Each structure stands twice: as C-alpha cells, then as structure tokens.
Amino acid sequence: MVYLITDFFKLIWKYFDVLCFLAAIIFAVWGCFLLSFTAGIFSIAVSLVIIGYLSEKIANLQ
C-alpha cells in the first residue's frame, strides 16, 4: 500500500508544473469572467492560443 501511494505522488510530481500552469490559466479565465463576459471570452481565446503553442513546442522536443 505504501508503494502505491509513493508511486502516485511520484506521478503527480512529474506533472506538477503542468497542473499548476493549467490551474493558473483556469483561475485567470475565471477572474476575467468575473470582470465581464467579453473579457472572459477574450481570455479563453488567449489561453487556448498559449496552450496550443506550448503543446506544439513540447511535441517538437520529442
């Protein structure tokens, strides 16, 4: 059981930066929607462009 828990935390730690980045984008979009609907739509567009760009950069590294 201990090995299962430590393996789970090792897996989470491996992708911790990505999870934090996605959480930051989600909260930024949420904050923009709290400001106004138009700002929220634009923040979704900007975040999708950033995520698309970074996923292409990561795909080209391998």
LUMLUMDREN-2810 file (N, C-alpha, C; in Angstrom, 1 decimal):
<atoms>
<atom><aa>M</aa><ch>A</ch><at>N</at><xx>0.8</xx><yy>-1.2</yy><zz>0.0</zz></atom>
<atom><aa>M</aa><ch>A</ch><at>CA</at><xx>0.0</xx><yy>0.0</yy><zz>0.0</zz></atom>
<atom><aa>M</aa><ch>A</ch><at>C</at><xx>0.9</xx><yy>1.3</yy><zz>0.0</zz></atom>
<atom><aa>V</aa><ch>A</ch><at>N</at><xx>2.0</xx><yy>1.2</yy><zz>0.7</zz></atom>
<atom><aa>V</aa><ch>A</ch><at>CA</at><xx>2.9</xx><yy>2.4</yy><zz>0.8</zz></atom>
<atom><aa>V</aa><ch>A</ch><at>C</at><xx>3.5</xx><yy>2.7</yy><zz>-0.6</zz></atom>
<atom><aa>Y</aa><ch>A</ch><at>N</at><xx>3.8</xx><yy>1.6</yy><zz>-1.3</zz></atom>
<atom><aa>Y</aa><ch>A</ch><at>CA</at><xx>4.4</xx><yy>1.8</yy><zz>-2.6</zz></atom>
<atom><aa>Y</aa><ch>A</ch><at>C</at><xx>3.4</xx><yy>2.4</yy><zz>-3.6</zz></atom>
<atom><aa>L</aa><ch>A</ch><at>N</at><xx>2.2</xx><yy>2.0</yy><zz>-3.4</zz></atom>
<atom><aa>L</aa><ch>A</ch><at>CA</at><xx>1.1</xx><yy>2.6</yy><zz>-4.3</zz></atom>
<atom><aa>L</aa><ch>A</ch><at>C</at><xx>1.0</xx><yy>4.1</yy><zz>-4.1</zz></atom>
<atom><aa>I</aa><ch>A</ch><at>N</at><xx>1.0</xx><yy>4.5</yy><zz>-2.8</zz></atom>
<atom><aa>I</aa><ch>A</ch><at>CA</at><xx>0.9</xx><yy>5.9</yy><zz>-2.5</zz></atom>
<atom><aa>I</aa><ch>A</ch><at>C</at><xx>2.2</xx><yy>6.7</yy><zz>-3.0</zz></atom>
<atom><aa>T</aa><ch>A</ch><at>N</at><xx>3.3</xx><yy>6.1</yy><zz>-2.8</zz></atom>
<atom><aa>T</aa><ch>A</ch><at>CA</at><xx>4.6</xx><yy>6.8</yy><zz>-3.2</zz></atom>
<atom><aa>T</aa><ch>A</ch><at>C</at><xx>4.6</xx><yy>6.9</yy><zz>-4.7</zz></atom>
<atom><aa>D</aa><ch>A</ch><at>N</at><xx>4.2</xx><yy>5.8</yy><zz>-5.4</zz></atom>
<atom><aa>D</aa><ch>A</ch><at>CA</at><xx>4.2</xx><yy>5.9</yy><zz>-6.9</zz></atom>
<atom><aa>D</aa><ch>A</ch><at>C</at><xx>3.2</xx><yy>6.9</yy><zz>-7.4</zz></atom>
<atom><aa>F</aa><ch>A</ch><at>N</at><xx>2.1</xx><yy>7.0</yy><zz>-6.7</zz></atom>
<atom><aa>F</aa><ch>A</ch><at>CA</at><xx>1.1</xx><yy>8.0</yy><zz>-7.1</zz></atom>
<atom><aa>F</aa><ch>A</ch><at>C</at><xx>1.6</xx><yy>9.4</yy><zz>-6.9</zz></atom>
<atom><aa>F</aa><ch>A</ch><at>N</at><xx>2.3</xx><yy>9.7</yy><zz>-5.8</zz></atom>
<atom><aa>F</aa><ch>A</ch><at>CA</at><xx>2.9</xx><yy>11.0</yy><zz>-5.6</zz></atom>
<atom><aa>F</aa><ch>A</ch><at>C</at><xx>4.1</xx><yy>11.3</yy><zz>-6.6</zz></atom>
<atom><aa>K</aa><ch>A</ch><at>N</at><xx>4.8</xx><yy>10.3</yy><zz>-6.9</zz></atom>
<atom><aa>K</aa><ch>A</ch><at>CA</at><xx>5.9</xx><yy>10.5</yy><zz>-7.9</zz></atom>
<atom><aa>K</aa><ch>A</ch><at>C</at><xx>5.3</xx><yy>10.8</yy><zz>-9.3</zz></atom>
<atom><aa>L</aa><ch>A</ch><at>N</at><xx>4.2</xx><yy>10.2</yy><zz>-9.6</zz></atom>
<atom><aa>L</aa><ch>A</ch><at>CA</at><xx>3.5</xx><yy>10.5</yy><zz>-10.9</zz></atom>
<atom><aa>L</aa><ch>A</ch><at>C</at><xx>2.9</xx><yy>11.9</yy><zz>-10.9</zz></atom>
<atom><aa>I</aa><ch>A</ch><at>N</at><xx>2.3</xx><yy>12.4</yy><zz>-9.8</zz></atom>
<atom><aa>I</aa><ch>A</ch><at>CA</at><xx>1.8</xx><yy>13.7</yy><zz>-9.7</zz></atom>
<atom><aa>I</aa><ch>A</ch><at>C</at><xx>3.0</xx><yy>14.7</yy><zz>-9.7</zz></atom>
<atom><aa>W</aa><ch>A</ch><at>N</at><xx>4.1</xx><yy>14.4</yy><zz>-9.0</zz></atom>
<atom><aa>W</aa><ch>A</ch><at>CA</at><xx>5.2</xx><yy>15.4</yy><zz>-9.0</zz></atom>
<atom><aa>W</aa><ch>A</ch><at>C</at><xx>5.8</xx><yy>15.5</yy><zz>-10.4</zz></atom>
<atom><aa>K</aa><ch>A</ch><at>N</at><xx>5.8</xx><yy>14.5</yy><zz>-11.2</zz></atom>
<atom><aa>K</aa><ch>A</ch><at>CA</at><xx>6.3</xx><yy>14.5</yy><zz>-12.5</zz></atom>
<atom><aa>K</aa><ch>A</ch><at>C</at><xx>5.6</xx><yy>15.6</yy><zz>-13.4</zz></atom>
<atom><aa>Y</aa><ch>A</ch><at>N</at><xx>4.3</xx><yy>15.7</yy><zz>-13.2</zz></atom>
<atom><aa>Y</aa><ch>A</ch><at>CA</at><xx>3.5</xx><yy>16.6</yy><zz>-14.0</zz></atom>
<atom><aa>Y</aa><ch>A</ch><at>C</at><xx>3.0</xx><yy>17.8</yy><zz>-13.2</zz></atom>
<atom><aa>F</aa><ch>A</ch><at>N</at><xx>3.6</xx><yy>18.1</yy><zz>-12.1</zz></atom>
<atom><aa>F</aa><ch>A</ch><at>CA</at><xx>3.2</xx><yy>19.2</yy><zz>-11.2</zz></atom>
<atom><aa>F</aa><ch>A</ch><at>C</at><xx>3.2</xx><yy>20.5</yy><zz>-11.9</zz></atom>
<atom><aa>D</aa><ch>A</ch><at>N</at><xx>4.2</xx><yy>20.8</yy><zz>-12.7</zz></atom>
<atom><aa>D</aa><ch>A</ch><at>CA</at><xx>4.3</xx><yy>22.1</yy><zz>-13.3</zz></atom>
<atom><aa>D</aa><ch>A</ch><at>C</at><xx>3.2</xx><yy>22.3</yy><zz>-14.3</zz></atom>
<atom><aa>V</aa><ch>A</ch><at>N</at><xx>2.8</xx><yy>21.2</yy><zz>-15.0</zz></atom>
<atom><aa>V</aa><ch>A</ch><at>CA</at><xx>1.7</xx><yy>21.3</yy><zz>-16.0</zz></atom>
<atom><aa>V</aa><ch>A</ch><at>C</at><xx>0.4</xx><yy>21.5</yy><zz>-15.3</zz></atom>
<atom><aa>L</aa><ch>A</ch><at>N</at><xx>0.2</xx><yy>20.8</yy><zz>-14.2</zz></atom>
<atom><aa>L</aa><ch>A</ch><at>CA</at><xx>-1.0</xx><yy>21.0</yy><zz>-13.4</zz></atom>
<atom><aa>L</aa><ch>A</ch><at>C</at><xx>-1.1</xx><yy>22.4</yy><zz>-12.8</zz></atom>
<atom><aa>C</aa><ch>A</ch><at>N</at><xx>0.0</xx><yy>23.0</yy><zz>-12.4</zz></atom>
<atom><aa>C</aa><ch>A</ch><at>CA</at><xx>0.0</xx><yy>24.3</yy><zz>-11.8</zz></atom>
<atom><aa>C</aa><ch>A</ch><at>C</at><xx>-0.3</xx><yy>25.4</yy><zz>-13.0</zz></atom>
<atom><aa>F</aa><ch>A</ch><at>N</at><xx>0.3</xx><yy>25.1</yy><zz>-14.1</zz></atom>
<atom><aa>F</aa><ch>A</ch><at>CA</at><xx>0.1</xx><yy>26.0</yy><zz>-15.3</zz></atom>
<atom><aa>F</aa><ch>A</ch><at>C</at><xx>-1.4</xx><yy>26.0</yy><zz>-15.7</zz></atom>
<atom><aa>L</aa><ch>A</ch><at>N</at><xx>-2.0</xx><yy>24.8</yy><zz>-15.8</zz></atom>
<atom><aa>L</aa><ch>A</ch><at>CA</at><xx>-3.4</xx><yy>24.7</yy><zz>-16.2</zz></atom>
<atom><aa>L</aa><ch>A</ch><at>C</at><xx>-4.3</xx><yy>25.3</yy><zz>-15.1</zz></atom>
<atom><aa>A</aa><ch>A</ch><at>N</at><xx>-4.0</xx><yy>25.1</yy><zz>-13.8</zz></atom>
<atom><aa>A</aa><ch>A</ch><at>CA</at><xx>-4.8</xx><yy>25.7</yy><zz>-12.8</zz></atom>
<atom><aa>A</aa><ch>A</ch><at>C</at><xx>-4.7</xx><yy>27.3</yy><zz>-12.8</zz></atom>
<atom><aa>A</aa><ch>A</ch><at>N</at><xx>-3.5</xx><yy>27.8</yy><zz>-13.1</zz></atom>
<atom><aa>A</aa><ch>A</ch><at>CA</at><xx>-3.3</xx><yy>29.3</yy><zz>-13.2</zz></atom>
<atom><aa>A</aa><ch>A</ch><at>C</at><xx>-4.2</xx><yy>29.8</yy><zz>-14.4</zz></atom>
<atom><aa>I</aa><ch>A</ch><at>N</at><xx>-4.2</xx><yy>29.1</yy><zz>-15.5</zz></atom>
<atom><aa>I</aa><ch>A</ch><at>CA</at><xx>-5.0</xx><yy>29.6</yy><zz>-16.6</zz></atom>
<atom><aa>I</aa><ch>A</ch><at>C</at><xx>-6.5</xx><yy>29.5</yy><zz>-16.3</zz></atom>
<atom><aa>I</aa><ch>A</ch><at>N</at><xx>-6.9</xx><yy>28.4</yy><zz>-15.6</zz></atom>
<atom><aa>I</aa><ch>A</ch><at>CA</at><xx>-8.3</xx><yy>28.3</yy><zz>-15.3</zz></atom>
<atom><aa>I</aa><ch>A</ch><at>C</at><xx>-8.7</xx><yy>29.5</yy><zz>-14.4</zz></atom>
<atom><aa>F</aa><ch>A</ch><at>N</at><xx>-7.9</xx><yy>29.8</yy><zz>-13.4</zz></atom>
<atom><aa>F</aa><ch>A</ch><at>CA</at><xx>-8.3</xx><yy>30.8</yy><zz>-12.4</zz></atom>
<atom><aa>F</aa><ch>A</ch><at>C</at><xx>-8.2</xx><yy>32.2</yy><zz>-13.1</zz></atom>
<atom><aa>A</aa><ch>A</ch><at>N</at><xx>-7.3</xx><yy>32.4</yy><zz>-14.1</zz></atom>
<atom><aa>A</aa><ch>A</ch><at>CA</at><xx>-7.2</xx><yy>33.7</yy><zz>-14.8</zz></atom>
<atom><aa>A</aa><ch>A</ch><at>C</at><xx>-8.5</xx><yy>33.8</yy><zz>-15.6</zz></atom>
<atom><aa>V</aa><ch>A</ch><at>N</at><xx>-8.9</xx><yy>32.8</yy><zz>-16.3</zz></atom>
<atom><aa>V</aa><ch>A</ch><at>CA</at><xx>-10.1</xx><yy>32.9</yy><zz>-17.1</zz></atom>
<atom><aa>V</aa><ch>A</ch><at>C</at><xx>-11.3</xx><yy>33.1</yy><zz>-16.2</zz></atom>
<atom><aa>W</aa><ch>A</ch><at>N</at><xx>-11.4</xx><yy>32.5</yy><zz>-15.1</zz></atom>
<atom><aa>W</aa><ch>A</ch><at>CA</at><xx>-12.5</xx><yy>32.7</yy><zz>-14.1</zz></atom>
<atom><aa>W</aa><ch>A</ch><at>C</at><xx>-12.5</xx><yy>34.1</yy><zz>-13.7</zz></atom>
<atom><aa>G</aa><ch>A</ch><at>N</at><xx>-11.4</xx><yy>34.7</yy><zz>-13.3</zz></atom>
<atom><aa>G</aa><ch>A</ch><at>CA</at><xx>-11.3</xx><yy>36.1</yy><zz>-12.9</zz></atom>
<atom><aa>G</aa><ch>A</ch><at>C</at><xx>-11.7</xx><yy>37.0</yy><zz>-14.0</zz></atom>
<atom><aa>C</aa><ch>A</ch><at>N</at><xx>-11.4</xx><yy>36.7</yy><zz>-15.2</zz></atom>
<atom><aa>C</aa><ch>A</ch><at>CA</at><xx>-11.8</xx><yy>37.6</yy><zz>-16.3</zz></atom>
<atom><aa>C</aa><ch>A</ch><at>C</at><xx>-13.3</xx><yy>37.5</yy><zz>-16.5</zz></atom>
<atom><aa>F</aa><ch>A</ch><at>N</at><xx>-13.9</xx><yy>36.3</yy><zz>-16.3</zz></atom>
<atom><aa>F</aa><ch>A</ch><at>CA</at><xx>-15.3</xx><yy>36.2</yy><zz>-16.4</zz></atom>
<atom><aa>F</aa><ch>A</ch><at>C</at><xx>-16.0</xx><yy>37.0</yy><zz>-15.3</zz></atom>
<atom><aa>L</aa><ch>A</ch><at>N</at><xx>-15.4</xx><yy>37.1</yy><zz>-14.1</zz></atom>
<atom><aa>L</aa><ch>A</ch><at>CA</at><xx>-15.9</xx><yy>37.9</yy><zz>-13.1</zz></atom>
<atom><aa>L</aa><ch>A</ch><at>C</at><xx>-15.9</xx><yy>39.4</yy><zz>-13.4</zz></atom>
<atom><aa>L</aa><ch>A</ch><at>N</at><xx>-14.9</xx><yy>39.8</yy><zz>-14.2</zz></atom>
<atom><aa>L</aa><ch>A</ch><at>CA</at><xx>-14.9</xx><yy>41.2</yy><zz>-14.6</zz></atom>
<atom><aa>L</aa><ch>A</ch><at>C</at><xx>-16.0</xx><yy>41.5</yy><zz>-15.6</zz></atom>
<atom><aa>S</aa><ch>A</ch><at>N</at><xx>-16.0</xx><yy>40.7</yy><zz>-16.7</zz></atom>
<atom><aa>S</aa><ch>A</ch><at>CA</at><xx>-17.1</xx><yy>40.9</yy><zz>-17.6</zz></atom>
<atom><aa>S</aa><ch>A</ch><at>C</at><xx>-17.1</xx><yy>39.6</yy><zz>-18.6</zz></atom>
<atom><aa>F</aa><ch>A</ch><at>N</at><xx>-18.2</xx><yy>39.5</yy><zz>-19.3</zz></atom>
<atom><aa>F</aa><ch>A</ch><at>CA</at><xx>-18.3</xx><yy>38.3</yy><zz>-20.2</zz></atom>
<atom><aa>F</aa><ch>A</ch><at>C</at><xx>-17.3</xx><yy>38.5</yy><zz>-21.4</zz></atom>
<atom><aa>T</aa><ch>A</ch><at>N</at><xx>-17.2</xx><yy>39.7</yy><zz>-21.9</zz></atom>
<atom><aa>T</aa><ch>A</ch><at>CA</at><xx>-16.3</xx><yy>39.9</yy><zz>-23.0</zz></atom>
<atom><aa>T</aa><ch>A</ch><at>C</at><xx>-14.9</xx><yy>39.6</yy><zz>-22.7</zz></atom>
<atom><aa>A</aa><ch>A</ch><at>N</at><xx>-14.5</xx><yy>40.1</yy><zz>-21.5</zz></atom>
<atom><aa>A</aa><ch>A</ch><at>CA</at><xx>-13.1</xx><yy>39.8</yy><zz>-21.0</zz></atom>
<atom><aa>A</aa><ch>A</ch><at>C</at><xx>-12.9</xx><yy>38.3</yy><zz>-20.9</zz></atom>
<atom><aa>G</aa><ch>A</ch><at>N</at><xx>-13.9</xx><yy>37.6</yy><zz>-20.4</zz></atom>
<atom><aa>G</aa><ch>A</ch><at>CA</at><xx>-13.8</xx><yy>36.1</yy><zz>-20.3</zz></atom>
<atom><aa>G</aa><ch>A</ch><at>C</at><xx>-13.6</xx><yy>35.4</yy><zz>-21.6</zz></atom>
<atom><aa>I</aa><ch>A</ch><at>N</at><xx>-14.4</xx><yy>35.8</yy><zz>-22.6</zz></atom>
<atom><aa>I</aa><ch>A</ch><at>CA</at><xx>-14.2</xx><yy>35.2</yy><zz>-23.9</zz></atom>
<atom><aa>I</aa><ch>A</ch><at>C</at><xx>-12.9</xx><yy>35.5</yy><zz>-24.5</zz></atom>
<atom><aa>F</aa><ch>A</ch><at>N</at><xx>-12.4</xx><yy>36.7</yy><zz>-24.4</zz></atom>
<atom><aa>F</aa><ch>A</ch><at>CA</at><xx>-11.0</xx><yy>37.0</yy><zz>-24.9</zz></atom>
<atom><aa>F</aa><ch>A</ch><at>C</at><xx>-9.9</xx><yy>36.2</yy><zz>-24.1</zz></atom>
<atom><aa>S</aa><ch>A</ch><at>N</at><xx>-10.1</xx><yy>36.0</yy><zz>-22.8</zz></atom>
<atom><aa>S</aa><ch>A</ch><at>CA</at><xx>-9.2</xx><yy>35.3</yy><zz>-22.0</zz></atom>
<atom><aa>S</aa><ch>A</ch><at>C</at><xx>-9.2</xx><yy>33.8</yy><zz>-22.4</zz></atom>
<atom><aa>I</aa><ch>A</ch><at>N</at><xx>-10.3</xx><yy>33.3</yy><zz>-22.8</zz></atom>
<atom><aa>I</aa><ch>A</ch><at>CA</at><xx>-10.3</xx><yy>31.9</yy><zz>-23.3</zz></atom>
<atom><aa>I</aa><ch>A</ch><at>C</at><xx>-9.6</xx><yy>31.8</yy><zz>-24.6</zz></atom>
<atom><aa>A</aa><ch>A</ch><at>N</at><xx>-9.7</xx><yy>32.8</yy><zz>-25.4</zz></atom>
<atom><aa>A</aa><ch>A</ch><at>CA</at><xx>-9.0</xx><yy>32.8</yy><zz>-26.7</zz></atom>
<atom><aa>A</aa><ch>A</ch><at>C</at><xx>-7.5</xx><yy>32.8</yy><zz>-26.5</zz></atom>
<atom><aa>V</aa><ch>A</ch><at>N</at><xx>-7.1</xx><yy>33.7</yy><zz>-25.6</zz></atom>
<atom><aa>V</aa><ch>A</ch><at>CA</at><xx>-5.7</xx><yy>33.9</yy><zz>-25.4</zz></atom>
<atom><aa>V</aa><ch>A</ch><at>C</at><xx>-5.1</xx><yy>32.6</yy><zz>-24.7</zz></atom>
<atom><aa>S</aa><ch>A</ch><at>N</at><xx>-5.8</xx><yy>32.0</yy><zz>-23.8</zz></atom>
<atom><aa>S</aa><ch>A</ch><at>CA</at><xx>-5.3</xx><yy>30.8</yy><zz>-23.1</zz></atom>
<atom><aa>S</aa><ch>A</ch><at>C</at><xx>-5.3</xx><yy>29.6</yy><zz>-24.0</zz></atom>
<atom><aa>L</aa><ch>A</ch><at>N</at><xx>-6.2</xx><yy>29.5</yy><zz>-25.0</zz></atom>
<atom><aa>L</aa><ch>A</ch><at>CA</at><xx>-6.1</xx><yy>28.4</yy><zz>-25.9</zz></atom>
<atom><aa>L</aa><ch>A</ch><at>C</at><xx>-5.0</xx><yy>28.6</yy><zz>-26.9</zz></atom>
<atom><aa>V</aa><ch>A</ch><at>N</at><xx>-4.7</xx><yy>29.8</yy><zz>-27.3</zz></atom>
<atom><aa>V</aa><ch>A</ch><at>CA</at><xx>-3.5</xx><yy>30.1</yy><zz>-28.1</zz></atom>
<atom><aa>V</aa><ch>A</ch><at>C</at><xx>-2.2</xx><yy>29.7</yy><zz>-27.4</zz></atom>
<atom><aa>I</aa><ch>A</ch><at>N</at><xx>-2.1</xx><yy>30.1</yy><zz>-26.1</zz></atom>
<atom><aa>I</aa><ch>A</ch><at>CA</at><xx>-0.9</xx><yy>29.8</yy><zz>-25.4</zz></atom>
<atom><aa>I</aa><ch>A</ch><at>C</at><xx>-0.8</xx><yy>28.3</yy><zz>-25.2</zz></atom>
<atom><aa>I</aa><ch>A</ch><at>N</at><xx>-1.9</xx><yy>27.6</yy><zz>-24.8</zz></atom>
<atom><aa>I</aa><ch>A</ch><at>CA</at><xx>-1.8</xx><yy>26.1</yy><zz>-24.6</zz></atom>
<atom><aa>I</aa><ch>A</ch><at>C</at><xx>-1.5</xx><yy>25.4</yy><zz>-26.0</zz></atom>
<atom><aa>G</aa><ch>A</ch><at>N</at><xx>-2.0</xx><yy>25.9</yy><zz>-27.1</zz></atom>
<atom><aa>G</aa><ch>A</ch><at>CA</at><xx>-1.7</xx><yy>25.3</yy><zz>-28.4</zz></atom>
<atom><aa>G</aa><ch>A</ch><at>C</at><xx>-0.3</xx><yy>25.5</yy><zz>-28.7</zz></atom>
<atom><aa>Y</aa><ch>A</ch><at>N</at><xx>0.2</xx><yy>26.7</yy><zz>-28.5</zz></atom>
<atom><aa>Y</aa><ch>A</ch><at>CA</at><xx>1.6</xx><yy>27.0</yy><zz>-28.8</zz></atom>
<atom><aa>Y</aa><ch>A</ch><at>C</at><xx>2.6</xx><yy>26.1</yy><zz>-28.0</zz></atom>
<atom><aa>L</aa><ch>A</ch><at>N</at><xx>2.3</xx><yy>26.0</yy><zz>-26.7</zz></atom>
<atom><aa>L</aa><ch>A</ch><at>CA</at><xx>3.2</xx><yy>25.2</yy><zz>-25.8</zz></atom>
<atom><aa>L</aa><ch>A</ch><at>C</at><xx>3.1</xx><yy>23.7</yy><zz>-26.1</zz></atom>
<atom><aa>S</aa><ch>A</ch><at>N</at><xx>1.9</xx><yy>23.2</yy><zz>-26.5</zz></atom>
<atom><aa>S</aa><ch>A</ch><at>CA</at><xx>1.8</xx><yy>21.8</yy><zz>-26.9</zz></atom>
<atom><aa>S</aa><ch>A</ch><at>C</at><xx>2.5</xx><yy>21.5</yy><zz>-28.1</zz></atom>
<atom><aa>E</aa><ch>A</ch><at>N</at><xx>2.6</xx><yy>22.4</yy><zz>-29.1</zz></atom>
<atom><aa>E</aa><ch>A</ch><at>CA</at><xx>3.4</xx><yy>22.2</yy><zz>-30.3</zz></atom>
<atom><aa>E</aa><ch>A</ch><at>C</at><xx>4.9</xx><yy>22.3</yy><zz>-30.0</zz></atom>
<atom><aa>K</aa><ch>A</ch><at>N</at><xx>5.3</xx><yy>23.2</yy><zz>-29.1</zz></atom>
<atom><aa>K</aa><ch>A</ch><at>CA</at><xx>6.7</xx><yy>23.2</yy><zz>-28.7</zz></atom>
<atom><aa>K</aa><ch>A</ch><at>C</at><xx>7.1</xx><yy>21.9</yy><zz>-28.0</zz></atom>
<atom><aa>I</aa><ch>A</ch><at>N</at><xx>6.2</xx><yy>21.4</yy><zz>-27.1</zz></atom>
<atom><aa>I</aa><ch>A</ch><at>CA</at><xx>6.5</xx><yy>20.1</yy><zz>-26.4</zz></atom>
<atom><aa>I</aa><ch>A</ch><at>C</at><xx>6.6</xx><yy>19.0</yy><zz>-27.4</zz></atom>
<atom><aa>A</aa><ch>A</ch><at>N</at><xx>5.7</xx><yy>18.9</yy><zz>-28.4</zz></atom>
<atom><aa>A</aa><ch>A</ch><at>CA</at><xx>5.6</xx><yy>17.9</yy><zz>-29.4</zz></atom>
<atom><aa>A</aa><ch>A</ch><at>C</at><xx>6.9</xx><yy>17.9</yy><zz>-30.2</zz></atom>
<atom><aa>N</aa><ch>A</ch><at>N</at><xx>7.5</xx><yy>19.0</yy><zz>-30.5</zz></atom>
<atom><aa>N</aa><ch>A</ch><at>CA</at><xx>8.7</xx><yy>19.1</yy><zz>-31.3</zz></atom>
<atom><aa>N</aa><ch>A</ch><at>C</at><xx>9.9</xx><yy>18.7</yy><zz>-30.6</zz></atom>
<atom><aa>L</aa><ch>A</ch><at>N</at><xx>9.9</xx><yy>18.7</yy><zz>-29.2</zz></atom>
<atom><aa>L</aa><ch>A</ch><at>CA</at><xx>11.0</xx><yy>18.4</yy><zz>-28.4</zz></atom>
<atom><aa>L</aa><ch>A</ch><at>C</at><xx>11.3</xx><yy>16.9</yy><zz>-28.5</zz></atom>
<atom><aa>Q</aa><ch>A</ch><at>N</at><xx>10.3</xx><yy>16.1</yy><zz>-28.7</zz></atom>
<atom><aa>Q</aa><ch>A</ch><at>CA</at><xx>10.5</xx><yy>14.6</yy><zz>-28.6</zz></atom>
<atom><aa>Q</aa><ch>A</ch><at>C</at><xx>10.8</xx><yy>14.0</yy><zz>-30.0</zz></atom>
</atoms>
